[in-house]
Amino acid sequence: MSGAVKRLIPLFDRVLIKKADIVTKTKGGIVIPEKAQAKVLKGTVVAVGPGARNKEGQHVPLTVKVGDDVLLPEYGGTKVELEENQEYHLFRESDILAKMAQ
């Protein structure tokens, strides 16, 4: 992980996610055309914020932590480019669909 990613700390209940790589070839070696490739709906949590605040002003801790594999919605999130050829996305914790068991 680069220094730029380590220095980025999301605010409130935001989560920085690196999406899984797109499958461009089948196991048999057939190249899949770009239009036929499925959207990547899985990712790994790279950084998390401190959590949203409740009415008393205290942080509500997040349920995901760095290193968790998560299931993402088809649309949403904010694209962030921190490194060359590396795309990250910022999501609210409530937008994440599921945490995948290890």
N, C-alpha and C positions, 0 to 999 in steps of 0.2 A: 504494500500500500504506500502511496506516495505521501510526501509531506503535506501537500495541499489538502488531501482527504483527512489526514490526521488533525489538521488545524481547523477544519470546518465542524462547528458544533451547532446542530439544529436547535431552534428555539421552541419552547413550549412542548406540544405533543407531536412535533414533526419527527420523521424518521428518514434517514438517508439510506437508499437501497441501491445496490448494484444488481441490475437484472442479469439473469442467466444468459449465456451465449445462445445465439440462434443456431438451430441445426440446419446446416446447409448441404449436408451429404447424408445419405442413408448408410446403414451398416454395410450394404453391398457395394458402396462406392458411387451410387447414382447421385448426381448433383441436382438439388431441388431448386427450381426457378424461384426468383424473389417473390413473385406474385402468389405462389403456392405455399410459401413458408407460413407457418402458424405464428401468431403473436406470442411473445414470451410472457408468461403469466407467473413466473417464479423468480425470486430474487433472494439476495442475502443482505441482511441488515449490516450496514457499515458504521453508522453513528446514530445515536438517539439523543433527543432533547431531554431536559429535566422533567417534563410532564406539564400538563395543563394545571391551572390553579383552581381551587375550589372557592366557595364563598368566603372562607376565612383567610384566603390568600396563601394557603399551603399548596405545595406541589403534589399532584396525584401521580404516583409512579406509573411508568409504562409497563405493559405486559410483555413487550418484546425487548430483547437485549441484543447487543452486538454479536454477530455470528449466527443468529437465528435464520433459518430458511423460512420464507413466507410466501403465501399465495396472494397475488395482486389482482386488482380489477383490470378489465381490458382497456379501459380509458381512465385518464386521471393522472395526477401527480405532476410535478414540475421538473422538467428536464434541466440538469445541471452538468456542464462540462468542466471538470476540474483538471483533467489530464488529457493529453492528446490521444485520440482514439478510444477514450473511456467515457461512457455515458453513465451518469448516476441520476436517480430520481428522488425527489422529496415528496413524501406522502404524509398525511395526517395519520395518526395511529388508528383512528376510527375508519379510515378508508381501506386498511389492510383487511383482507378477507379471512385469512387463517394463518396460524403458525404451524409449520410442518414438524412432526415428531422426528427426532434424530434416529 
